[in-house]
Amino acid sequence: MEDFKPGLEGIIATDTNVSFLDVDQEEIVIRGYDLIELADKKTFPEVAYLVINGKLPNNKEIQDFEKILLDDSAFPEEAYKVLELCPDSSMLMDVIRTGISFLAGYHSESDLMNTNEKSNFTKGIRLIADVAVLTANSHRILNGLTPVRPDSSKSFSENFITMITGKTPSDKEVEIFDKILTCYIEHEMPNSTFAARIIGSTLSDIYGAFVGAIASLKGPLHGGANEAAMHMLLDIKSKGGHKIADDYVMNRLNNKERIMGFGHRVYMKKYDPRAFFLKDYIAELAPNIPDGEELHKIYKIVEEVMAREKGLYPNTDYPIALLFYLLEIPIPLYTPIFFASRTAGLVAHVIEQHNNNRLFRPRVLYTGPRGLKL
Ligand SMILES: CC(C)(COP(=O)(O)OP(=O)(O)OC[C@H]1O[C@@H](n2cnc3c(N)ncnc32)[C@H](O)[C@@H]1OP(=O)(O)O)[C@@H](O)C(=O)NCCC(=O)NCCS
């Protein structure tokens, strides 16, 4: 029982050749490459291809791959109706989760339950494409806007951000959005990836694994932190701006409240390399909106106070929250976009789980009564 670690902290759950967080070297290893170098030099579809296939694509391979990612002919019209049927009060993550469940029904039972690599690969690529469409359009439909179909003349990221905002983004905005997607693409064994692998380990299908993963990623201790971080920055702005930012954080810490976007189970006392890489883009986008510079000032003060008081540094959700805001992306979409980019990593993990499966079935440390008589 000395093996018991609450939250499975530090426990090795599986072997994998998809990715690894090397905390000592401060490197996120993706199929042998450094994620930050990939985010700097490659596009989201190129890295998605790498994550799933284990190698970078050549020109022909990436063209074919992007074609599938932007082909909406397989996205059924009825799926929009399902989104419309969701109550207006629905959270977007729940609408997308419902959409994923619905789309599973378009596969025959034998195709859906086929866990071989080729079948998972084909279904997985469709899921990456479909989740982007579900993400943008669940928001549009819930807000009374007409759905936007993908435009295959655009790049994946340009198309995705255009479907979300309905505006034509600048090249710089597309570039930064693409880097954010790439930073979110894969991250070893977070709760949502573990959830997907646990579900996959029963030989359940990739759609079911995605449904479990999106439910996990919704939580504020996981993907939900980016939205919470942005609400906090806006709260500080509305209560007095950067001048009160130090006191604001101190108050919350004194009340034992968490500051969202800081800390991490694996990095905990170190700077998340993705956050370090992305933070420099904030200055480039800050002039985009009237309160951008003020929010950036608040951002920096909160970061200083957390380092000074708790020795805690931003995780990737902190800069991404502000970058999304500066890209004029509505806050309820922050966590769904995180999930949409993580789909590539999930496909790779479900394939790996199914290729070398062992059912997850741990034991417990029982603390209840024994011997009760009826
Ligand atoms: C991510 C997170 C859940 C990891 O937590 P964990 O591994 O379970 O670590 P613990 O909750 O045991 O925290 C360890 C210590 O750091 C403190 N801490 C961790 N994150 C904190 C935060 N964001 N704000 C304030 N204090 C924090 C805890 O209060 C605790 O302090 P204590 O030892 O004095 O009680 C946690 O850092 C957190 O809640 N962060 C905010 C949510 C977030 O940004 N999530 C996105 C993760 S990518």
PDBQT file of the ligand as one rigid body, heavy atoms in Angstrom, charges set to zero:
ROOT
HETATM    1  C1  LIG A 401      -2.603  22.545 -11.910  1.00  0.00    +0.000 C 
HETATM    2  C2  LIG A 401      -2.812  22.241 -10.422  1.00  0.00    +0.000 C 
HETATM    3  C3  LIG A 401      -4.192  21.600 -10.249  1.00  0.00    +0.000 C 
HETATM    4  C4  LIG A 401      -1.755  21.262  -9.974  1.00  0.00    +0.000 C 
HETATM    5  O1  LIG A 401      -2.005  21.062  -8.644  1.00  0.00    +0.000 OA
HETATM    6  P1  LIG A 401      -1.453  19.871  -7.735  1.00  0.00    +0.000 P 
HETATM    7  O2  LIG A 401      -0.354  19.147  -8.383  1.00  0.00    +0.000 OA
HETATM    8  O3  LIG A 401      -2.638  19.082  -7.305  1.00  0.00    +0.000 OA
HETATM    9  O4  LIG A 401      -0.775  20.688  -6.558  1.00  0.00    +0.000 OA
HETATM   10  P2  LIG A 401      -1.446  21.133  -5.208  1.00  0.00    +0.000 P 
HETATM   11  O5  LIG A 401      -2.874  21.462  -5.421  1.00  0.00    +0.000 OA
HETATM   12  O6  LIG A 401      -1.120  20.072  -4.222  1.00  0.00    +0.000 OA
HETATM   13  O7  LIG A 401      -0.650  22.474  -4.885  1.00  0.00    +0.000 OA
HETATM   14  C5  LIG A 401       0.649  22.529  -4.276  1.00  0.00    +0.000 C 
HETATM   15  C6  LIG A 401       0.802  23.866  -3.578  1.00  0.00    +0.000 C 
HETATM   16  O8  LIG A 401       0.848  24.921  -4.525  1.00  0.00    +0.000 OA
HETATM   17  C7  LIG A 401      -0.251  25.828  -4.325  1.00  0.00    +0.000 C 
HETATM   18  N1  LIG A 401      -0.773  26.161  -5.635  1.00  0.00    +0.000 N 
HETATM   19  C8  LIG A 401      -0.735  25.397  -6.745  1.00  0.00    +0.000 A 
HETATM   20  N2  LIG A 401      -1.280  26.038  -7.767  1.00  0.00    +0.000 NA
HETATM   21  C9  LIG A 401      -1.694  27.227  -7.284  1.00  0.00    +0.000 A 
HETATM   22  C10 LIG A 401      -2.330  28.315  -7.885  1.00  0.00    +0.000 A 
HETATM   23  N3  LIG A 401      -2.658  28.285  -9.175  1.00  0.00    +0.000 N 
HETATM   24  N4  LIG A 401      -2.621  29.383  -7.127  1.00  0.00    +0.000 NA
HETATM   25  C11 LIG A 401      -2.282  29.415  -5.832  1.00  0.00    +0.000 A 
HETATM   26  N5  LIG A 401      -1.650  28.392  -5.206  1.00  0.00    +0.000 NA
HETATM   27  C12 LIG A 401      -1.367  27.325  -5.924  1.00  0.00    +0.000 A 
HETATM   28  C13 LIG A 401      -1.263  25.060  -3.512  1.00  0.00    +0.000 C 
HETATM   29  O9  LIG A 401      -2.078  25.898  -2.763  1.00  0.00    +0.000 OA
HETATM   30  C14 LIG A 401      -0.357  24.228  -2.666  1.00  0.00    +0.000 C 
HETATM   31  O10 LIG A 401       0.173  25.056  -1.656  1.00  0.00    +0.000 OA
HETATM   32  P3  LIG A 401       0.355  24.531  -0.158  1.00  0.00    +0.000 P 
HETATM   33  O11 LIG A 401       1.341  23.391  -0.284  1.00  0.00    +0.000 OA
HETATM   34  O12 LIG A 401       0.851  25.728   0.562  1.00  0.00    +0.000 OA
HETATM   35  O13 LIG A 401      -1.009  24.069   0.253  1.00  0.00    +0.000 OA
HETATM   36  C15 LIG A 401      -2.721  23.542  -9.591  1.00  0.00    +0.000 C 
HETATM   37  O14 LIG A 401      -1.457  24.145  -9.794  1.00  0.00    +0.000 OA
HETATM   38  C16 LIG A 401      -3.833  24.515  -9.892  1.00  0.00    +0.000 C 
HETATM   39  O15 LIG A 401      -4.927  24.401  -9.322  1.00  0.00    +0.000 OA
HETATM   40  N6  LIG A 401      -3.575  25.496 -10.793  1.00  0.00    +0.000 N 
HETATM   41  C17 LIG A 401      -4.604  26.396 -11.218  1.00  0.00    +0.000 C 
HETATM   42  C18 LIG A 401      -5.423  25.751 -12.329  1.00  0.00    +0.000 C 
HETATM   43  C19 LIG A 401      -4.679  25.716 -13.628  1.00  0.00    +0.000 C 
HETATM   44  O16 LIG A 401      -4.058  26.669 -14.047  1.00  0.00    +0.000 OA
HETATM   45  N7  LIG A 401      -4.773  24.566 -14.294  1.00  0.00    +0.000 N 
HETATM   46  C20 LIG A 401      -4.169  24.359 -15.611  1.00  0.00    +0.000 C 
HETATM   47  C21 LIG A 401      -3.116  23.317 -15.528  1.00  0.00    +0.000 C 
HETATM   48  S1  LIG A 401      -2.267  23.177 -17.088  1.00  0.00    +0.000 SA
ENDROOT
TORSDOF 0
